[in-house]
């Protein structure tokens, strides 16, 4: 299932563990169709672990609120009217012109922490405020504007193709009051889209804003399923996009295959950085693969390294088929001797037979899940008992023969 669009308010086809999912695809536990108090059914959510804690006496609650818009876009607004808000409320917020409609996703002291982490400054000249809770008229206008986005995207892409512009329009987002449409696009180079904006304004009769995003941001907005079988990290919980280099794959001894290392955005997968620190810690005292051991028998070159088992394989130059397994400590001892300009006799004296793991203890097929024919319908032989009539006929034939 590719999450290219949202429902009117939330991703109603998803549910948290406490809710579970009913037959119709809606959460059946909270009865709020996705807008539960934990906000677990939405994208890029933050768990409010301070929600059950009361403030000290005389301490006023923090009056800033986190508001989420389409596809995980979030901003922070001041609750200057002291509205009674809760997570999941639909509110009308201030915009550069007009108003926008969004959902409350975070309240209280945790908003202060999030604003500090994202370096959001409270500049009084640019503070955006929350007007009110959205009325039914606001929601109807917002919903009608959202329904226009998909057909508009099809036409906008055709206009860009007709003008032969090297760009891809990936998403369109209407402002809550329907007065402005933001076109998100990706392009490798700068694009002169002045003529394109004229066509958009003439066709769609609304204010147009063009916003260029990167390939990772495009994948985060559209969503999808990764090669691991789960939803993309960038569209569910990952908020910052750190640079990923091929050295991360080299440290983890992964084959440099672009088709396997690239994600749906075409860039290197963000998950290559998840275990990188663990590999770097394990590689601190392990010699590099380009190390050569000097022996009286010849020069030995490293062929392979098992990082977590701390084992290295070496082969003499000219005898590439014969590998010798050494521990990291043994290799370090030989390197120290080589630095003193001393050579060891050979590698055979250092080879130790390491215990071999029994594969049967690691995995045992108890239900036949590795059988290729386990789902095939086996033919059953029909073993019918002879009827009484056939038995009587056989008896008569025997008596007549006698």
C-alpha positions in Angstrom: 0.0 0.0 0.0 1.5 3.3 -1.1 0.5 6.3 1.0 0.2 8.9 -1.8 -2.8 10.6 -0.3 -4.4 11.2 3.0 -8.0 11.0 4.1 -10.0 14.2 4.8 -8.4 14.7 8.2 -6.0 11.8 9.1 -4.7 8.5 7.8 -7.8 6.7 8.9 -6.6 3.3 7.5 -3.9 3.1 10.2 -4.3 2.4 13.8 -2.1 2.2 16.9 -1.6 -1.0 18.9 -4.1 0.0 21.6 -6.9 0.6 19.0 -6.4 -2.2 16.6 -8.3 -2.2 13.3 -11.9 -3.1 12.6 -13.4 -4.8 9.6 -14.0 -1.5 7.8 -10.4 -0.4 8.3 -11.2 2.1 11.0 -9.7 2.0 14.5 -12.2 0.3 16.7 -10.8 1.1 20.1 -10.8 4.9 20.5 -13.9 5.5 18.2 -12.2 8.7 16.9 -11.3 7.4 13.4 -7.6 8.1 13.8 -7.6 11.3 15.8 -6.9 9.6 19.1 -5.3 11.2 22.1 -1.9 9.6 21.5 -1.8 10.8 17.9 -0.4 7.5 16.9 -2.3 7.2 13.6 -0.6 10.2 12.0 2.8 10.7 10.3 5.9 12.1 12.1 4.1 12.0 15.5 5.8 12.8 18.8 4.7 10.9 21.9 3.8 13.3 24.6 5.4 11.7 27.6 4.6 14.7 29.8 0.9 14.6 29.2 0.1 12.8 32.5 2.3 15.2 34.6 0.7 18.2 36.3 2.4 21.6 36.4 3.8 23.0 39.6 1.6 25.4 41.5 1.4 28.8 39.9 3.0 27.7 36.7 1.0 28.7 33.6 0.8 26.1 30.7 3.0 26.8 27.7 0.8 28.7 25.2 2.5 27.5 22.0 1.0 24.6 19.9 2.3 22.3 17.2 0.0 22.2 14.2 0.4 19.6 11.4 -0.7 20.1 7.8 -0.7 17.9 4.8 2.0 15.1 4.6 3.7 15.9 7.9 4.3 19.6 7.4 4.4 21.2 10.8 4.6 24.7 12.3 4.3 26.2 15.7 1.7 28.7 16.6 0.9 30.9 19.6 -2.4 30.2 21.4 -2.9 33.9 22.2 -6.7 33.5 22.6 -6.1 30.8 25.3 -8.4 28.3 23.5 -9.1 25.0 25.1 -7.3 22.7 22.7 -6.5 19.0 22.7 -4.6 16.7 20.4 -6.6 16.0 17.2 -8.6 19.3 17.1 -9.0 21.0 13.8 -8.1 24.7 14.0 -7.9 27.7 11.8 -4.5 29.3 11.8 -3.0 32.6 10.6 -1.3 32.6 7.2 0.5 35.2 5.1 -2.8 36.0 3.5 -6.1 34.5 4.6 -6.1 31.5 7.0 -5.0 27.8 6.9 -6.6 24.7 8.4 -4.5 22.2 10.4 -4.6 19.6 13.2 -3.2 20.0 16.7 -0.5 17.4 17.2 1.3 18.5 20.4 0.6 20.6 23.4 2.3 21.7 26.6 5.9 21.7 27.7 7.0 19.3 25.0 6.3 22.0 22.4 9.0 24.1 24.1 11.5 21.3 23.8 10.6 20.7 20.1 10.9 24.4 19.3 14.3 24.6 21.0 15.5 21.5 19.1 14.3 22.9 15.7 15.7 26.4 16.6 12.3 28.0 16.2 12.6 31.7 17.4 9.7 33.7 18.9 10.2 36.8 16.9 7.2 39.0 17.8 7.0 40.5 14.3 6.6 37.1 12.6 4.6 35.2 15.3 1.7 33.2 13.8 -1.4 32.8 15.9 -4.4 30.4 16.1 -7.6 32.1 15.2 -10.2 29.6 16.4 -11.4 26.0 16.3 -12.4 25.2 12.8 -16.1 25.5 12.1 -18.0 23.2 9.8 -17.9 25.8 7.0 -14.1 25.9 7.4 -13.8 22.2 7.2 -16.1 22.0 4.1 -14.0 24.6 2.3 -10.8 22.8 3.2 -12.2 19.5 2.1 -13.4 20.9 -1.2 -9.9 22.4 -1.9 -8.2 19.1 -1.0 -10.4 17.3 -3.5 -9.1 19.5 -6.3 -5.5 18.6 -5.8 -5.2 15.3 -7.7 -6.9 16.4 -10.9 -4.9 19.7 -10.7 -1.6 17.7 -10.4 -2.4 15.7 -13.6 -3.0 18.9 -15.6 0.0 20.7 -14.1 2.3 17.8 -15.1 0.9 18.0 -18.7 1.6 21.7 -18.9 5.2 21.2 -17.8 5.6 18.5 -20.4 4.2 20.7 -23.1 6.6 23.5 -22.2 9.5 21.0 -22.2 10.6 21.9 -18.7 13.1 19.6 -16.9 11.1 19.4 -13.7 8.7 17.0 -12.0 5.6 18.3 -10.1 5.3 15.8 -7.2 2.6 17.3 -5.0 0.1 20.1 -4.7 -1.2 21.5 -1.4 -4.0 24.0 -1.1 -4.3 26.5 1.7 -7.1 25.9 4.1 -9.3 28.7 2.7 -8.6 27.6 -0.9 -7.0 31.0 -1.8 -3.5 29.6 -2.6 -2.0 26.4 -4.1 1.6 25.4 -3.4 3.2 23.3 -6.2 6.1 21.2 -4.9 8.5 20.1 -7.6 11.9 18.5 -8.1 14.6 19.5 -10.7 18.3 18.9 -11.1 18.9 22.5 -12.4 17.3 25.8 -12.2 14.0 26.1 -14.1 12.5 29.1 -15.7 8.8 28.5 -14.9 7.4 32.0 -15.4 5.4 30.9 -18.4 4.2 27.9 -16.5 2.9 30.1 -13.6 0.9 32.1 -16.1 -0.7 29.0 -17.5 -1.5 27.7 -13.9 -3.0 31.0 -12.9 -5.2 31.1 -16.0 -6.3 27.5 -15.7 -6.8 27.1 -12.0 -7.7 30.8 -11.1 -5.9 30.9 -7.8 -2.7 32.2 -6.4 0.3 30.0 -7.3 3.4 29.4 -5.2 6.3 27.2 -6.6 8.5 25.4 -4.0 11.5 23.3 -5.0 12.2 20.3 -2.8 14.9 17.6 -2.8 14.4 13.9 -3.8 14.4 12.8 -0.1 11.7 15.4 0.8 9.7 14.2 -2.2 9.8 10.6 -0.9 8.9 11.9 2.6 5.8 13.7 1.3 4.5 10.9 -0.9 5.3 8.0 1.4 5.6 4.4 0.4 6.9 0.9 1.4 10.7 0.3 1.6 12.6 -2.9 0.7 12.3 -3.9 4.4 8.5 -4.2 4.1 7.8 -1.2 6.4 6.7 2.3 5.6 9.5 4.7 4.7 11.4 6.1 7.7 11.3 9.6 6.2 7.5 9.7 6.0 6.8 8.2 9.4 9.4 9.3 12.0 12.6 10.6 10.5 12.6 14.4 10.7 16.2 15.3 9.7 18.0 14.1 6.5 21.6 13.4 7.3 24.1 12.9 4.4 24.7 9.3 3.5 28.0 8.4 1.8 29.3 5.2 0.2 31.9 5.0 3.0 29.0 3.9 5.3 28.5 0.9 3.1 32.2 0.1 2.9 32.6 0.1 6.7 29.7 -2.3 7.0 31.3 -4.5 4.2 28.3 -4.2 1.9 28.5 -4.7 -1.8 28.5 -1.3 -3.6 25.4 -2.2 -5.7 23.5 1.0 -6.5 20.2 -0.9 -7.0 20.4 -2.4 -3.5 21.8 0.6 -1.7 19.4 3.2 -3.2 16.0 3.9 -1.7 12.9 5.0 -3.5 14.2 8.6 -3.7 17.2 7.4 -5.8 19.6 8.4 -3.0 21.5 6.1 -0.6 19.2 4.6 2.0 19.1 6.5 5.3 19.2 3.2 7.2 22.9 2.9 6.2 23.7 5.3 9.0 21.7 3.5 11.7 24.3 0.9 12.6 27.4 2.8 11.4 28.5 3.9 14.9 28.4 0.3 16.1 30.6 -0.8 13.2 33.0 2.1 13.7 33.4 1.2 17.4 34.1 -2.4 16.5 36.7 -1.4 13.9 38.8 0.7 16.2 41.3 -2.0 17.0 40.9 -4.1 13.8 43.6 -3.6 11.2 42.6 -2.3 7.8 42.1 -4.6 4.9 45.1 -3.2 3.0 47.5 -4.4 5.7 50.2 -6.8 4.6 52.0 -9.2 6.9 55.7 -9.9 6.4 56.7 -13.5 7.0 59.8 -15.6 6.1 57.6 -17.6 3.7 56.3 -14.5 1.9 54.0 -11.5 2.1 50.4 -12.2 3.2 47.5 -10.1 2.1 44.2 -9.7 3.8 41.3 -11.3 1.9 38.3 -11.0 4.3 37.4 -9.6 7.7 34.6 -10.7 10.0 34.1 -7.6 12.2 32.0 -9.0 15.0 33.7 -12.4 15.2 37.0 -10.6 15.1 38.5 -12.9 12.6 40.7 -12.1 9.5 41.7 -14.3 6.5 45.1 -13.9 4.8 46.6 -15.5 1.8 50.2 -15.5 0.5 51.0 -13.6 -2.7 50.9 -16.1 -5.5 48.9 -18.6 -3.4 45.5 -17.0 -3.5 43.5 -20.2 -3.1 44.9 -21.0 0.4 43.4 -18.8 3.1 44.6 -18.8 6.7 42.2 -17.8 9.5 43.7 -15.6 12.3 42.2 -13.7 15.1 42.5 -9.9 15.4 44.8 -10.2 18.4 47.2 -12.5 16.5 47.3 -10.1 13.5 48.1 -7.2 15.8 51.0 -9.2 17.3 52.4 -9.8 13.9 52.0 -6.2 12.9 54.0 -5.1 16.0 56.8 -7.5 15.2 56.8 -6.2 11.6 57.2 -2.6 12.8 60.3 -3.8 14.7 61.5 -5.2 11.4 61.0 -8.8 12.6 59.4 -11.4 10.5 57.4 -14.4 11.7 58.3 -17.8 10.2 54.8 -18.4 8.6 51.1 -18.0 9.2 50.5 -21.7 9.7 51.9 -21.5 13.2 49.2 -18.9 14.1 46.2 -20.7 12.6 43.8 -21.8 15.3 40.7 -23.9 14.6 37.9 -21.7 15.8 34.7 -23.5 17.1 32.2 -24.0 14.3 28.6 -23.1 15.1 26.1 -25.9 14.7 23.5 -24.8 12.2 20.9 -27.2 13.6 20.9 -25.4 16.9 20.5 -22.0 15.2 17.5 -23.1 13.0 15.3 -26.1 13.1 12.5 -26.6 10.6 9.6 -27.7 12.7 6.6 -26.7 10.6 8.0 -27.3 7.1 8.2 -23.6 6.1 11.1 -24.2 3.8 9.3 -26.8 1.7 8.5 -25.5 -1.8 5.4 -27.8 -2.1 3.8 -27.1 1.2 0.9 -25.2 -0.3 0.3 -27.7 -3.2 -3.0 -29.6 -3.1 -2.1 -33.2 -2.7 -4.2 -35.7 -4.6 -6.1 -38.1 -2.5 -6.7 -41.7 -3.6 -10.3 -42.7 -3.6 -10.5 -45.9 -1.6 -14.2 -46.7 -1.8 -15.6 -49.8 -0.1 -17.4 -52.2 -2.4 -21.2 -51.9 -2.1 -23.3 -54.8 -0.8 -24.7 -55.4 -4.3 -21.2 -56.0 -5.7 -20.4 -58.3 -2.8 -23.6 -60.4 -3.4 -22.7 -60.7 -7.1 -19.2 -61.9 -6.3 -20.6 -64.6 -3.9 -23.1 -65.8 -6.5 -20.4 -66.1 -9.1 -18.2 -68.2 -6.8 -21.1 -70.5 -5.9 -22.0 -71.1 -9.5 -18.4 -71.9 -10.3 -18.5 -74.5 -7.6 
